[in-house]
Amino acid sequence: MHISKKLSINHTKSQPSFSFEFFPPKTAQGVQNLYDRMDRMHDLGPAFIDITWGAGGRHSQLTCEMVDAAQSRYGLETCMHLTCTDMEKEKLDSALELAYKSGCTNILALRGDPPRDKDKWEAKSHEFRYALDLVKYIRKNYADHFDIGVAGYSEGCEDGTEPELLMGHLKQKIDAGGTFIVTQMFYDVDIFLDWVSKCRAHGITVPIIPGIMPISTYASFERRVNWTKCHVPDGWYDKLDPVKNDDAAVRDIGKDLLVEMCKKLLDAGILHLHFYTMNLAQATQRILDDLRLSPEESGTPLEKPLPWRQSLGKNRRDETVRPIFWRNRNVSYIARTAEWDEFPNGRWGDSRSPAFGELDAYGIGLKGTNEANIKLWGTPRTLREITNLFVRYMKGDLDRLPWSEGKISAEADTIKGHLIDINSRGLLSINSQPAVNGFRSSHPVYGWGPKGGYVYQKAYLELLVFPSVISQVLERLEANKNLTYYAVNRHGELKTNTKDEGPNAVTWGIFPNREVVQPTIVETVSFLAWKDEAFRLGEDWSRCYPVESGTRRLIEKVMDECWLINIVNNDFHQNTEIFEVFEGLEVADIDLVFDERSVTNGHANGENGVRDVVDGDTKLEKVDLNGEPGKVPFQTKPTDAEAVNGMVLGAVEFRTTRVGKLNAVAHGPRACLLICE
């Protein structure tokens, strides 16, 4: 939606709103950290965000990528900065095209600052000397697709241009097609309000958005004040100077000063505040909390058009149906469906036509670095230690699991005790929802959709089940006519008690003057696509740990042996019946310790051969004596395991009577290191 339209709607309701500015980080890890922060700050409810361009377009490609990510993956209405300083026309055209394809409908058109290695800006094209030229060009080539913002300077521009001349330039930009104004940072509200009055007197009627810079340190405060030459109100330095060497005190006092500044703006009828976040969250959030503009402090939950976060990517704004399996992995679902030409609206339709994308796209694999994940999840060596991680997550004491991008939601509170119980017994739940029977659409936890409606949902549970209890679980599921299920293992063997009769709606809503809305479904083909991802995430988790570690072996065992089961209770009046399936069940060997892999040195004569390895189908892998990796196509069943006894691979001889999976690494012409599972 256009920013000017959003502001108009909020103004009509006398409803304050706010927005955030971010800039492209310098490193790949910085970009990921910022995406995580943007994702969290979405829950504060900004009307939009904007992303800066960088002098001379030095971050242009990254800006375009971030705009696409914010719109499509994180569902944030995004405004892209675009400058014409030191920019070729081809780069401008490319940026506008990418913004258009990403679903972005807002551009902040700027002349821009010169690159750091230049004292003055340069026009690379005779067509683009000023922001006015860029406004005209965008309006000419894209008509009304883009809402075009322009910059305003309430205290003059750093190039020394006279205020009256600046006002004339601003009026020209608005007359050429500009639809809103964002000002440079300032701290003196009286000067800003006087400038707004002058704008109105010059016939400028579009929304004017004040730019607000939180105070994080005294040094950064002074640097920005000197750079912009903005006036600091009387008394501010008196409060900040005595604590200028105490960053925490500066932040606290700075927060109070900014809160009073924002209150003065709101009281004057300036109902939208634009925060220059500097890619940080805390300073801005503290101001919003004190202003009682954040959802938590205002007591007003964010409006949720649907139970899941919508994408604002091109062609996705009308998407209304998704499978429940990606409930906790929104970014992954967007990535795996990015190539679809159409998205389900009103009903799911046939999912066999648009294929789900491969698992190697950005945003699908396990989140975080190996080091960060080990710090978060530790090094479990027994299944009980893994269950303890799941229990901590269910209690809200763990930020995420491999299958969940964020903390457990408040929606699970009514079934939290049951989730803790089954997880403590080795039944590892990765997705769930309680039954809901006719809650108002305005309910702070379960509500979604237009006001005046009622929402419903069936109890749903998805979990990993070990072979030691799978037969009993399936028997109980078959015996309960309210429950339908799908169970699949890593190899794709599927069991179910439901015919393939199309999607099963597990969430629906009834609203005035609308048909029944069914936004969340369970369906076979999408579940099998999710199966691949679910097992891949477990594999990624195991690979955080060294190959010889007991933790890696344990997680690999979970992924190799477990069945992934989803269960729906089709009687939406029943909230806990689904958990009765697991009463009295506990997985076997829950306290079995997985030590480091046994490692022995062997020779061609078989000294210190392999002992006590696990029975199973055998696949021998080795590294040839010249160090090149190779595989030996040798398979044998456990009953034939003795066949490998005495087998020679190059100069390596294996002596064993029980064989599982062996990895042999050559370390010389005759010796080898055997790592045995």
N, C-alpha and C positions, 0 to 999 in steps of 0.2 A: 504494500500500500504506500502511496505517496506520503511523505512526511507532512506536507502542508495539510493533507486531508486528515491525518491522525491528529494534528494539533487543532484543527478546526472542530473535530468531534469532541475532543477533550475540553476545548474552550466553551463549547455549547453546554457541556455538563458541569462547568466550573471545576473541572477535575485536574489537579496538578499532575505533571508527568516529568520524566527526565530521560536522559540519554547519556551514552558513554563514548569517549573517543579512545581508540587504541592505535598503536603504530607497529609496523613489522619489526620483530626482533632480529638480531644479527645471526643467531645460531639456530640449527634445527631443533635442539632441545628447548631453546627459548620459544620457538614457535609452538611446539607441543604444550609447553607449560602455559602459554597464553591461551591456546584452545581450551585447555582444562579450566582456566580462569573464566573465559568467556562463557563456557558451559554452565559454570556455577552462578555467574552473574546474571544469566538468563532468568534465574529464579527470583531476582530482585524486581523483574518486570519492566525493563527499559522499553520506551516507545520505539527506540532504534539505537543502533550503534554506528559509528563511522570509523573508517580505517584510512590512515594518512598515506600519502603517495611518496614523499621523499624528494628532496631537491634534485632536479634534473632527471627524475624518474628512476633513481638508482635502485629503488626497491619495487619497481613497477610490476614485475612478474609475481613477486611474493604478495603484493597488495591484491592483485587480481585473484590469486589462489585463496587468500584469506577471505576475500569477499564471497567467493563461491562457497567456501567452507561454512562461513557464518550463515549465509542464506540457506544452503541446502542441508547441511548436517545438523546445525544447531538451532535452526528456526528463528534466527534473529534478523529482523528488518535491518538492512545494512545500507549505509550511504558511503559511496566510494569517493575519496578525494581524487581530484584530477587536476594537474597543473600543466601550464603550457610553457613554462620557463625551460629553456635548454632542451626542448622536446621536438623530435621530428614528427611530422604529420602522421607517418605510418604507425608510430608507437601510440599516438592518441587514438587512431582508428582501431588498432588492435585492442586497446584497453576498453574502449566503448563497446566493442563487439563481445568481448569476454564478459563484461558486466551484464550486457543484455542477455547472453546465453545462460548466465548464472541465476537469472531471475531478479537481479538487482534493478530497482526502479528509481533510485535516488543518487544524484551526483552532486558533489560540492565542487563547483568550478572555481579554480584559483589561478592567479598568475604564478604564484609560488616563489620560494626563496632560491637564491643562487646556490649551487653546490658549494661545499665547504672550501674547495680549492680556488674559488672565484669570489671576487669582491662584489661583483654586480651580476645581475641576471642577464641572459642573452636570449634573443628570439631566434630559434633555429629555423623558423619559417616566417615569411612575411605575412602569412595569414593569422598568426597567433602572437601578438605582442602583449595583449592584455587579457584579463579574465573576460572582459566584454566580448572579445573575439571568440573565446571558447564557448560562452553561453549561446551566442548566435549560431555557432557551428553545430552544437548539440541539438538545439531546437530545430534547425533546418533539416538535419539528417535523421532525427529520431522523433520528430513531432512531439507528442505529449507522453511518450513512453516514460521519459525520465522527469522526475521532479528535480529542478535545478536550484541548488542552494548557492549563495555567494557570501563572501566575507564582508563583515562590517567592522569599523574601527571607531569605538566610542571616544577614544582619546587620541586619535590621530594615528598615522602609519609611521613605521620606523624609517621610511625613506624621506620623511620631512614634508610630505605633501600637505598643503594647507587644508584645514578642516572643510571649508566651503567647497573646495575643489573635490575633495573626497566624497562629499555628499552628492555632488553632481555625478561623479562616476558611479556611485551606488544606485542612483536613480536610473542611470542609463542601463545598468545591468538588470535591474528589475523590469524596465520597459522592454528589454530585449528577450525576456523570457524567464528571468529568475523568479522563483516562487517562495523562497524563504531566505532568511539571513542568519548566519551564525557569527557572533562577534569574537574578536580576540579577547583573551583573558583580561579581566579587570578585577579590582577590589572595591572601588568607590561606587556605591549604588547610586548616589545622587547624580554623579556625572553621567552614568549610564542612562538613568531615567530622563535626564534633560536631553540627552542625545536622541533617545527614542521619540520624544516630543518633537524635536526638530525634523526627524525622519517623517513623522506623520504630517508635519506642516509642509514638507516638500512633496507630499502626495504618495509617499511610500506606505502602502497598506498591508504588505505581506507580513507573515509572522516574523518576529525578531527574537532570536534565541540567544540568551546570555551565555558566554563561555566562562566556566568556573574552574579554577585551578586549586585543588586541595593543597594544603601546606604539609609537607612531610619532613623537611629539615630546614633549618634557618638558611643554610648556604644556598640551597636550591630556590628558596623563596626570594632571596636577594638577587640571585642570578636572573631569575625570570622577570622580576620587577625592573631591573636595569635594562634587560633586553627589550622589553615592551614599552618601557618608559611610562608605565601606568602609575597613577597616583595611589598612595597607600593612605587610608583614612587616619585621622588623628587618633592617637592612643594605641594603635596597633604595635608600633615599635616599642612603646612603653611596656607592653605586655610580653613581647617576644624577646627583646634584648637581654633581660636578666637571665633567661634560660637558654640562650642561643647555643650553648655547648651541650645541652641535654636534649637529645633527639626525641625522647619519649615525652618530655614536657612540652617541647615545641609542637608535637603532633596533637597533644591534648588541647593546648591553648589555640592552635591553628584550627582545630575542629570547631571549637566554640565560636571563634571569630567567623568562620565560614557559615556556620548554622545561623548566626544572627544576620549575616549578609543575605542568605537565601530567604530567610523569613521576611526580610524587608522587601525583597523582590516579589515574593508571593503576595504579600499584603498590597503591593502596588499593582497587582493584576497581571504580573508576568508569571504565567502558569507553567512554563516549561524551563527546566534547568539542564544545561549541557555540561557534563563533567569531563575535563581533561584528566583521565585516570593515570596517565604515564604507565599504563599496563599493570597497575596495582589495584587491588580491590578494597583493602581494609579502610583506607582513609575515606574513600567515597561512601562505602557502606555505613560507616559510623555517622557521617553527615546525614544520610538518608534515614538512618534509625532515629536520630535525634529530631529530625523533621517529621517523623512518623509517616514517612512515605514508603518505607519498605513494607512488604506484605506482612512480615512477622510483627512489626511494631504498629502498623495501622489496623491490624485485625481484619483486613480485607484480603482474602485469598486471591491469587491470580486467576483471571478468567481462563478456563480451559475449554476451547471449542470441542476438543475430543479427549479421550482418556490418555492418549499418547501425544507427544510433542510433534506438531506438524512441521514439515519441511516447507520452506518458502522458495525452493528452487523452481526454475521455469517448468511449467506444466504440472507441478506437484501441489499447488495451492488448493486444488479441489479434491485431493486425495482424501478418502474418508474411511478406508478399510485396510487393516493390516493383520497379519498372523500374530498371535500372542507370544510366539517363541522369542521374538526380538524385543520383548517388553523392556528388558534391562540393558539393551545394546542398540540404542537408536541409531548411532553413527554407523554401525556395521550394516544395519538394514538399509540405510540410505545408500551406502557404498555398493551393496550387492544388487540393488535394483536401479542403479543410476542409469543404465542403458535402456530401460524400458521406455517405449514410446508413449504409452498411456498408463495411467495409474488408477486403481480401482476407486470408483465413485458410486456409492450407493450399495453395491454388492461386489463380492470378490471376483466372480466370474471364473474363467478357466486359467489356472496358474501354470498349465503345461505349455502355454504359448510363450509368454516371456520367461526366459530362463534366468535363474538366479546367477549372479556373477561369481567368478572364481574367488578363492580364499586368499589370493595374494595382493588384493587391492588395499590401498591405504585405509586404515581404520578398522580392519577386520581382525587382525591378529591380536595377541595378548598385549594389553596396555602396560607401559612402564618398562624400565630397564631391568636387566637381571638383578643388579644390585638393589634397586628399589623394591623389587618384588620379594627378594629374599629377606630384606629388612621388614617388609610388611607381613609376610607369611611364615617366616622362620624356616627351619629345616626339619619338618616332620619326618619321623622314621617309623611311626606306627599309624595304623588307620585311626586309632583313637585320637592321636594328635591332629589328624586331618579333620575328624569330626569336631574337635574343639575349635578349630578355625571357623567351621561353618556355624557352630553354636555362637561364637563371638559375633559373627556377622548378623545372625538373627537377633541378637540382643542389642545391636547397634554399636558394638564396641570395635568393629572392624570396618574400614572405609569401603572396601570392595573385595570381591572374589573374582576369579578368572572369568566367570560367566555374568558378572554384574558390574557395570561401569561406575556405579555410585552406591551410596549407603542404602540400606533397606528402608522402604518408604513407610510412612505412618499408616498406610492402608493395611499393612500386615499386622497391626496391633491386635486385632480380634482373633488372630490365629497364631500369634507369636509363640504361645506356650506349646502348641502342638508341633510347630516347626522345630522348636528347640528339642522337644522330646524325640522326634524321629531322627533328627540329625545326630543326637547323642548316641543313638543305637546303630549308626553307620549307614542310615538311609539319607543320602546327601541331596537335599533339595536345592535346585538352582533357579526356580521360578515358581510363583504361586500368586493366587488372588483369592480373597474370601468371597463368599456369596453376599450379594446385596439385593435387597427386595424393596424397591420403590423408595429410595432416598431422593430427597429433593436435589435438583441439578445444581443448586447453590451450596450444597453441603461442602464444608471446607476440606474434607478428606476425599470423599467418594464422588463429589459432584463434578459434572462437566456438561458442556452444551449450553444452549440458550436458557435464560431464566424462565421459571414457571414450569419446568419439566421434571420428569422423574427418571431415575437411572436404575438399572438392574444388571447383575452379573452372576454367572455361575461359579461355584467353587472350582478352582483349577490348581493342579499340583504337577510339577515336573521335577523329576529326580533321577539320580543314578542309583541303580539297584544291583547288588552283587549276586553272583550265581548261587551262593549258599542260601538265599531266600527267594530267588526269582520265581521258583515253581509255586511256592505258597502265595506269593503276591498275585501271580496271574490267576491262580485258582480262586482266590477271593474276589478279584475283579470280575471274573466270569460269573460269579454267583450273585453279584449285586447288579440288578437291572437298571439302577439309576446311573451307573458309572459306565462311561465309554473310555477306551484307552488305546494308545498306540505305544508299542515297545519295540525298540530297534537296538541292535548292537553295532559295534564299530564296523563290522563287515557288511552291514546292510540287511541283515536278516530281520524281517518285520513280522510282528505279531499284533493282532488287533481283534476286538470284538465288535467292530462297527463296519458295515459295508461302506464302500466308497460312494456315498450319496451326496457328496459335495460338502461345502463348509458347514461347520457347526458354530453358530454365533455364541460367544461366551460373554459378551457385553452388549447391551442395547439400551436405548433411551427413547422415551416418549415425550414429545414436546408439542406445544400448541401450534396448530396449523402446519404440521409437518408430518411426513411419513415416519414410521419407526426407523431409527438409525441403529445400524449394527456395525460398529467400528472395529471390533476385535473378534477374530475367528480362529478355529483350529481346523487344519486341513492337511491332507496326506502329503501332497507333493512338497509343500513348503516345509513340513516337518522333516522330511528326508533331506531337504537342503540345509535346514538348521542342524540336523544330526551331524553332518560333515563339519560344520563350524564348531559345534559343541565339543566334539572329540578333538578337533584341532586345537582348541583353546587349552584343553587338558594337556595335550602334547607340548604346546608352547610353554606351559607352566613347568613341566618336567625338565625342559631344556634350559631353564634358568640355573640348573644345578649341574655339577660335574658328572660326566658319564659314569664314573665308577661309584657315585654316591648312593647311599641307601635311600635318600629322599627321592632321587630320580627313579630308582627302581620301583619304589612304592607308588608313585604317581602313575608311572607307566602301567603298573599292574591294575590300578583303578581303571584306567582308560581301556586297557586291553580286555578286561573281564566284565566290566559293568554293562548293564542295559540302560539305555535312556528311555524313560517312560513318561508320557504325559497322560493325565487323568482329568476328565471333566465329570462333575456331578450335574446331570441334566435337570435335577430337581433344585431350582435356585432358592428354595426355602431352606435347604440343608447346608449348614456352614461347616460342620465338623465331621460329617459322615465319611468324608473322603479319607480321613486319618484312621478310621477304624480298620481299614485294610491292613494296617501295619502293627496292630496291637500284638504284643508279645513277641515280636520279631527283633532279632539282633544279628548282625552279620557275623560270620565266623572269623576267627583269628584277628579280632579287633585290636589285640595287644601284641601281636607278632611284630618283633623288631626287625627292621630291614637294615642290616649292617652294610658296610662298604663291600663292594664286590670282592670275592676271593681272587687274589692275584698270586700266581706262582711262576717261577722260572722253570722252563723245560728245555730238553735237548732232544736230538734225533733219537737217542736211545730210550726216551720215554721217562727219564727221571722226573720225579715230582709232577706227575701228570695231573689231569683234572679230576677232582673228587666231588661227590655230593652235589651235582648240578641238577637243575629241575627237569623232570620229565616233560616231554612235549614234542611237537613237530620240530625237526632240526633243520636249521639253515646255517651253514658255515660261511662266515665272512672272514677274509684275511687281507693283510697287506703283504704284497709279494716282497721277496727279499731285496728287490731294488727300490723298495719304498713306495711303489705305485699301488693305489688301491685296486683290489680285485675281488670278485665273488666266485665262490665255488658252487655250481648248481647241484647241490646234494640235498635231498630230502629223505627223511625216514620217519616212520611212526615210532612211538615209544616201544612197541613190541619188537621193533627191529633195531633198537638203539645199539646193540652190540656190534652191528655191522660197521660202525665207525671205528671200532677198536683196531688200532694199528694202522689206520689210514694215514698216508703220508701226503702232505701238501707242500711241495717243494722240499725244503730241508727240515720241515716241521712235522713231527710225528705226534699224534694225539693218542694217549692211553686212557681209555675210560670204558665203562660199561653202561653209564647212564648219561645221556646227553640232552641238554636243552638247547639254548642258543649260544654259540661261541663266537667271540671276536678274537682273532689272533693278530698280533702286531709283531712283525719281525724286527729283531734288534741285532742281527749279525748273521753270518753265513750258516750258523747251526742253532743258535739260541732263539727263543721267542718269549714273549710275555703274553700269558693267556688271561683274558678277562671273561669271567664266566657268569652267566645269569642262571 
